[in-house]
Amino acid sequence: MLGPGSILTASKVGCGFGYELVWVVVVAAALMVALTALSARIGVLCEGTPCDEITRLVGRPLAVLVGVVLFLVVAGFQFSNNLAIVAAVEPYAGEGRVWRVALLVALNGAVLAVLFGFRHLYRPVETTMKVLVGVMAVGFLGNVALARPSLSGILAGLVPRLPEELRGALLPSRADGQLLDPMQPVLGLVATTFSVAGAFYTAYLVRQKGWTRADLRRGLVDSVVGISVLAFLTLTILVTAAAVLHGKVQASELDTAGKVGAQLEPLFGEWAGLLFSLGLLAGGLGSFLVNVMIGGTVLSDGLGLGGDMDQRWPKRLTALALLIGFGVALASLDQRPVNLIVFAQAMTVLGNPVLAGVLLWLSTRVPTPRWIQGGALLGFGVVLVLAARTAARLYLG
């Protein structure tokens, strides 16, 4: 699901670099297809879940590590989904803390009611995701239609090359006591489009659906279509920002997704802000639902307590991730939780290479087409680069 982080990152990249990095979204989506296809094969062709296989082949400690790391990443960033809901509603609800708290209480309460009220979660969640993606499409395509981006600029942006201002700034550095990393928005665009956690969870989803070997070809087509739709929505946000904000607004000014919508209003009127808020609200709600479910299910499976989202412990741990995000969001309504962001980044440094590496290792246990394994191997290399740069930023910053 296209979350608030993806929305903000794509907006900043389009604002800062115009159409020049369109190719990054395309490449990241291709890597996501390969890793998702690999995860689906593992889910279908292995006897147990990924954590079951890890436990059988290596032992429980590695399975616990996978579950804990993924849970911490999810719980660490869940607060941003809460704050995205507030940001989407804020332009129309005005100032005040009371309505924000009431909104978050109602939203988290509703998700808990769904979590424990439905005996079979997959179908209602899948239906909800389709509706929210449709709402996002209406919101963001409405904005891009008003923006009228340059087709020639978009086509030129499909050619892989870095903007001139980035070619001499490939590594982060410190100057005058401040961290300088012009590449960070670009790397963020890769990381939010190429979601290793989402790909890893595909192995659980296909088991939930009851897929067999006969479903793999159709499932690959479904995955390509789903990932392409989300990548296309990311591109609509990027090219909207490129058409409207590039050269007029500093990318550093877009420090919340809500401010992106506000920047569109002077040019397009309140309809643009409303459409953007609608898309942002749908993205926040979608990530809200899926994000915690990934963390709760995989942690439960790593601990040996079950890897089916309809079982008791996955639901309990999903609720725990939900409540952690809710609590941090309440404490962060009036300030930015910098320490938690740093902690979540640190978990990502460890988590993504572990998750991608585990998928590649498990792929040697099942028959896998070379193009899928090659694409996943390239994705693993990208994940290692992202992790190394994040580690360097944390060390310098």
C-alpha positions as CSV (number, residue, x, y, z in Angstrom):
1,M,0.0,0.0,0.0
2,L,1.2,3.5,-0.8
3,G,1.8,5.0,2.6
4,P,2.4,8.6,3.8
5,G,6.2,8.1,3.6
6,S,5.9,7.2,-0.1
7,I,3.7,10.2,-0.7
8,L,6.0,12.7,1.0
9,T,9.2,11.2,-0.6
10,A,7.8,11.3,-4.1
11,S,6.6,14.9,-3.6
12,K,10.0,16.0,-2.4
13,V,11.8,14.2,-5.3
14,G,9.6,15.8,-7.9
15,C,9.8,19.2,-6.3
16,G,13.6,19.0,-6.0
17,F,14.6,17.3,-9.2
18,G,11.7,17.6,-11.6
19,Y,11.2,14.7,-13.9
20,E,14.8,13.5,-13.8
21,L,14.2,10.6,-11.4
22,V,11.1,9.0,-12.9
23,W,13.3,6.0,-13.8
24,V,14.1,5.3,-10.2
25,V,10.4,4.4,-9.5
26,V,10.4,2.1,-12.5
27,V,13.5,0.2,-11.5
28,A,12.4,0.0,-7.9
29,A,9.0,-1.4,-9.0
30,A,10.8,-4.0,-11.1
31,L,12.9,-5.1,-8.2
32,M,9.7,-5.3,-6.1
33,V,8.1,-7.6,-8.7
34,A,11.1,-10.0,-8.6
35,L,11.3,-10.2,-4.8
36,T,7.5,-10.5,-4.4
37,A,7.4,-13.3,-7.0
38,L,10.3,-15.1,-5.2
39,S,8.4,-14.8,-1.8
40,A,5.2,-16.1,-3.4
41,R,7.1,-19.2,-4.7
42,I,8.5,-19.8,-1.2
43,G,5.1,-19.5,0.3
44,V,3.6,-22.0,-2.1
45,L,6.3,-24.5,-2.6
46,C,7.8,-24.8,1.0
47,E,6.1,-27.1,3.5
48,G,5.8,-24.4,6.1
49,T,5.9,-20.6,6.5
50,P,9.3,-18.9,6.1
51,C,9.8,-18.9,9.8
52,D,8.9,-22.6,10.0
53,E,11.5,-23.3,7.3
54,I,14.1,-21.2,9.1
55,T,13.5,-23.0,12.3
56,R,13.7,-26.4,10.7
57,L,16.9,-25.7,8.8
58,V,18.8,-23.5,11.2
59,G,16.9,-23.2,14.5
60,R,14.5,-21.0,16.4
61,P,16.8,-18.1,17.2
62,L,17.1,-16.9,13.6
63,A,13.3,-17.1,13.2
64,V,12.9,-15.1,16.4
65,L,15.4,-12.5,15.1
66,V,13.4,-12.1,11.8
67,G,10.1,-11.7,13.6
68,V,11.5,-9.3,16.2
69,V,13.3,-7.1,13.7
70,L,10.3,-6.8,11.4
71,F,8.0,-6.1,14.4
72,L,10.2,-3.3,15.6
73,V,10.4,-1.7,12.2
74,V,6.6,-1.8,11.9
75,A,5.9,-0.6,15.4
76,G,8.5,2.1,15.0
77,F,6.9,3.6,12.0
78,Q,3.3,3.0,12.8
79,F,3.0,6.3,14.5
80,S,3.5,8.0,11.1
81,N,0.4,6.4,9.8
82,N,-1.6,7.8,12.7
83,L,-0.1,11.3,12.1
84,A,-0.9,11.0,8.4
85,I,-4.6,10.6,9.2
86,V,-4.5,13.7,11.3
87,A,-2.6,15.6,8.5
88,A,-5.2,14.6,5.9
89,V,-8.1,15.9,8.1
90,E,-6.4,18.9,9.7
91,P,-7.0,21.4,6.8
92,Y,-10.8,20.9,7.2
93,A,-11.0,20.4,11.0
94,G,-8.9,23.3,12.2
95,E,-6.6,23.6,15.2
96,G,-7.1,21.9,18.5
97,R,-5.8,18.8,20.2
98,V,-9.2,17.3,21.3
99,W,-10.4,16.4,17.9
100,R,-7.1,14.8,17.0
101,V,-7.1,12.6,20.0
102,A,-10.7,11.7,19.5
103,L,-10.0,10.8,15.8
104,L,-7.0,8.6,16.7
105,V,-9.0,6.9,19.5
106,A,-11.9,6.2,17.2
107,L,-9.7,5.0,14.3
108,N,-7.5,2.6,16.4
109,G,-10.6,1.4,18.2
110,A,-12.3,0.6,14.9
111,V,-9.2,-1.3,13.7
112,L,-9.1,-3.3,16.9
113,A,-12.8,-4.1,16.5
114,V,-12.2,-5.4,13.0
115,L,-9.1,-7.3,14.1
116,F,-11.0,-9.3,16.8
117,G,-14.5,-9.1,15.4
118,F,-13.9,-11.0,12.1
119,R,-13.1,-14.7,12.2
120,H,-11.5,-14.6,8.8
121,L,-9.6,-11.4,8.2
122,Y,-8.2,-11.8,4.7
123,R,-11.3,-11.1,2.7
124,P,-12.4,-7.9,4.5
125,V,-8.9,-6.5,4.5
126,E,-8.4,-7.3,0.8
127,T,-11.7,-5.6,-0.1
128,T,-10.8,-2.6,2.0
129,M,-7.4,-2.3,0.3
130,K,-9.1,-2.3,-3.2
131,V,-11.5,0.5,-2.1
132,L,-8.7,2.6,-0.6
133,V,-6.5,2.2,-3.7
134,G,-9.4,3.3,-5.8
135,V,-9.8,6.4,-3.6
136,M,-6.1,7.2,-3.9
137,A,-6.3,6.9,-7.6
138,V,-9.2,9.4,-7.7
139,G,-7.3,11.8,-5.5
140,F,-3.9,11.7,-7.1
141,L,-5.0,11.4,-10.7
142,G,-7.3,14.4,-10.1
143,N,-4.2,16.4,-9.1
144,V,-2.1,15.2,-12.0
145,A,-4.8,16.1,-14.5
146,L,-4.9,19.6,-13.1
147,A,-1.1,19.8,-13.2
148,R,-0.7,18.8,-16.9
149,P,2.8,17.5,-16.6
150,S,5.2,17.5,-19.6
151,L,5.1,14.2,-21.5
152,S,8.5,14.9,-23.0
153,G,9.9,15.5,-19.6
154,I,8.5,12.2,-18.3
155,L,9.9,10.3,-21.2
156,A,13.3,11.9,-20.7
157,G,13.1,11.0,-17.1
158,L,12.9,7.3,-18.0
159,V,16.6,7.4,-19.0
160,P,18.7,6.3,-16.0
161,R,20.9,9.1,-15.0
162,L,21.5,11.2,-11.9
163,P,20.7,14.9,-11.8
164,E,23.9,17.0,-12.2
165,E,23.7,18.3,-8.6
166,L,23.9,14.8,-7.2
167,R,26.8,13.4,-9.2
168,G,29.4,14.8,-6.9
169,A,27.5,14.0,-3.7
170,L,27.1,10.3,-3.6
171,L,28.2,9.9,0.0
172,P,26.8,11.6,3.2
173,S,29.1,14.1,4.9
174,R,29.1,16.6,7.8
175,A,29.8,20.3,7.4
176,D,29.4,23.0,10.1
177,G,28.0,20.5,12.5
178,Q,25.2,19.5,10.1
179,L,24.6,16.2,8.2
180,L,24.5,16.7,4.4
181,D,23.1,14.0,2.2
182,P,21.5,15.3,-1.0
183,M,20.9,11.6,-2.1
184,Q,18.6,10.9,0.8
185,P,15.3,11.7,-1.0
186,V,16.4,9.5,-3.9
187,L,17.3,6.6,-1.7
188,G,14.0,7.1,0.2
189,L,12.1,6.9,-3.1
190,V,13.8,3.5,-3.7
191,A,13.1,2.3,-0.2
192,T,9.4,3.3,-0.1
193,T,8.7,1.7,-3.6
194,F,10.8,-1.4,-3.0
195,S,9.3,-2.7,0.3
196,V,11.2,-5.7,1.5
197,A,8.9,-6.2,4.4
198,G,5.9,-6.2,2.0
199,A,7.6,-8.7,-0.3
200,F,8.5,-10.9,2.6
201,Y,4.9,-11.0,3.8
202,T,3.7,-12.2,0.4
203,A,4.8,-15.7,1.4
204,Y,2.2,-15.6,4.2
205,L,-0.6,-14.0,2.0
206,V,-0.4,-16.8,-0.6
207,R,-0.7,-19.4,2.1
208,Q,-3.7,-17.5,3.5
209,K,-5.3,-17.6,0.0
210,G,-4.6,-21.4,-0.2
211,W,-2.5,-21.1,-3.4
212,T,-1.0,-24.1,-5.0
213,R,1.7,-24.5,-7.7
214,A,-1.0,-24.1,-10.4
215,D,-1.7,-20.5,-9.0
216,L,1.8,-19.2,-9.4
217,R,1.6,-18.0,-13.0
218,R,-1.7,-16.2,-12.4
219,G,-0.4,-14.9,-9.1
220,L,2.7,-13.4,-10.8
221,V,0.4,-11.5,-13.2
222,D,-1.7,-10.3,-10.2
223,S,1.5,-9.2,-8.4
224,V,2.8,-7.3,-11.5
225,V,-0.5,-5.5,-11.9
226,G,-0.8,-4.6,-8.2
227,I,2.8,-3.3,-7.9
228,S,2.5,-1.5,-11.2
229,V,-0.7,0.3,-10.0
230,L,1.1,1.5,-6.8
231,A,4.2,2.5,-8.7
232,F,2.0,4.4,-11.2
233,L,0.4,6.3,-8.3
234,T,3.8,7.1,-6.9
235,L,4.7,8.5,-10.4
236,T,1.5,10.6,-10.5
237,I,2.6,12.3,-7.2
238,L,6.2,12.8,-8.4
239,V,5.2,14.3,-11.8
240,T,2.5,16.5,-10.1
241,A,5.2,17.9,-7.8
242,A,7.6,18.3,-10.7
243,A,5.0,20.2,-12.8
244,V,3.7,22.4,-10.1
245,L,6.4,22.9,-7.5
246,H,9.8,22.3,-9.1
247,G,11.8,25.6,-9.2
248,K,9.1,27.4,-7.2
249,V,9.2,25.7,-3.8
250,Q,12.2,24.4,-1.8
251,A,11.9,20.6,-1.3
252,S,13.0,21.1,2.3
253,E,9.8,23.0,3.0
254,L,7.7,19.9,2.3
255,D,8.4,18.3,5.7
256,T,4.9,16.8,6.1
257,A,2.5,15.3,3.5
258,G,-0.1,17.8,4.6
259,K,2.1,20.7,3.5
260,V,2.3,19.2,0.0
261,G,-1.5,19.5,-0.4
262,A,-1.3,23.0,1.0
263,Q,1.3,24.0,-1.6
264,L,-1.1,22.9,-4.4
265,E,-4.0,25.0,-3.2
266,P,-2.8,28.5,-4.3
267,L,-2.4,27.1,-7.9
268,F,-5.4,24.8,-8.2
269,G,-7.7,26.0,-5.5
270,E,-9.3,24.1,-2.6
271,W,-10.2,21.2,-4.9
272,A,-6.6,20.2,-5.3
273,G,-6.0,20.3,-1.6
274,L,-9.2,18.2,-1.0
275,L,-8.2,15.7,-3.6
276,F,-4.7,15.4,-2.2
277,S,-6.0,15.0,1.3
278,L,-8.4,12.3,0.1
279,G,-5.5,10.4,-1.4
280,L,-3.4,10.9,1.7
281,L,-6.2,9.7,3.9
282,A,-6.6,6.6,1.8
283,G,-2.9,5.9,1.9
284,G,-2.7,6.4,5.6
285,L,-5.6,4.1,6.3
286,G,-4.3,1.4,3.9
287,S,-0.8,1.4,5.5
288,F,-2.5,1.6,8.9
289,L,-4.3,-1.8,8.3
290,V,-1.5,-3.7,6.5
291,N,1.5,-2.4,8.4
292,V,0.7,-3.8,11.8
293,M,-0.6,-7.0,10.4
294,I,2.8,-7.7,8.8
295,G,4.6,-7.2,12.1
296,G,2.2,-9.1,14.3
297,T,1.9,-12.1,12.0
298,V,5.7,-12.6,11.4
299,L,6.6,-12.0,15.0
300,S,4.1,-14.6,16.1
301,D,5.4,-17.0,13.5
302,G,9.0,-16.4,14.5
303,L,8.2,-17.2,18.1
304,G,6.5,-20.4,17.1
305,L,3.0,-19.2,18.0
306,G,1.4,-19.4,14.6
307,G,1.7,-17.6,11.2
308,D,-1.9,-17.4,10.2
309,M,-3.5,-13.9,10.6
310,D,-6.7,-15.5,11.9
311,Q,-4.9,-17.2,14.8
312,R,-5.0,-15.8,18.3
313,W,-1.3,-14.8,18.8
314,P,-0.9,-13.0,15.4
315,K,-4.0,-10.9,16.3
316,R,-2.7,-10.2,19.8
317,L,0.7,-9.1,18.5
318,T,-0.9,-7.1,15.7
319,A,-2.9,-5.3,18.4
320,L,0.3,-4.6,20.3
321,A,2.0,-3.0,17.3
322,L,-1.2,-1.0,16.7
323,L,-1.2,0.3,20.3
324,I,2.5,1.2,20.3
325,G,1.9,3.3,17.2
326,F,-1.1,4.9,18.7
327,G,0.7,5.7,22.0
328,V,3.7,7.3,20.2
329,A,1.4,9.3,17.9
330,L,-0.5,10.7,20.9
331,A,2.8,11.8,22.5
332,S,4.0,13.3,19.1
333,L,1.0,15.4,18.2
334,D,2.9,18.6,19.1
335,Q,6.4,17.5,18.2
336,R,8.5,15.3,15.9
337,P,9.7,12.0,17.6
338,V,13.2,12.2,16.3
339,N,14.6,9.4,18.6
340,L,11.9,7.0,17.4
341,I,12.7,7.8,13.8
342,V,16.4,7.1,14.4
343,F,15.5,3.9,16.1
344,A,13.2,2.7,13.3
345,Q,16.0,3.6,10.8
346,A,18.4,1.5,12.8
347,M,16.0,-1.4,12.7
348,T,15.7,-1.0,9.0
349,V,19.5,-1.2,8.6
350,L,19.4,-4.6,10.2
351,G,16.0,-5.8,9.0
352,N,15.9,-5.4,5.2
353,P,19.2,-7.2,4.4
354,V,18.1,-10.0,6.8
355,L,14.7,-10.3,5.2
356,A,16.0,-10.2,1.6
357,G,18.8,-12.5,2.5
358,V,16.5,-15.1,4.1
359,L,14.2,-15.0,1.0
360,L,17.2,-15.6,-1.3
361,W,18.5,-18.4,0.9
362,L,15.1,-20.1,1.0
363,S,14.8,-19.8,-2.8
364,T,17.6,-22.3,-3.1
365,R,15.2,-24.9,-1.5
366,V,12.6,-24.5,-4.2
367,P,12.7,-24.5,-8.0
368,T,13.0,-20.8,-9.0
369,P,13.3,-19.3,-12.5
370,R,16.6,-17.6,-13.1
371,W,15.0,-14.2,-13.9
372,I,13.3,-14.1,-10.5
373,Q,16.4,-15.2,-8.6
374,G,18.5,-12.7,-10.6
375,G,16.2,-9.9,-10.0
376,A,15.9,-10.8,-6.3
377,L,19.7,-10.9,-6.1
378,L,20.0,-7.4,-7.6
379,G,17.4,-6.3,-5.1
380,F,19.4,-7.7,-2.3
381,G,22.4,-5.7,-3.5
382,V,20.3,-2.5,-3.6
383,V,19.1,-3.3,0.0
384,L,22.7,-3.7,1.2
385,V,23.7,-0.3,-0.3
386,L,20.6,1.4,1.3
387,A,21.5,-0.2,4.6
388,A,25.1,0.9,4.4
389,R,24.2,4.5,3.6
390,T,21.6,4.5,6.4
391,A,24.2,3.2,8.8
392,A,26.6,6.0,7.6
393,R,23.9,8.6,8.1
394,L,23.1,7.4,11.6
395,Y,26.8,7.3,12.5
396,L,27.5,10.8,11.1
397,G,24.2,12.3,12.4
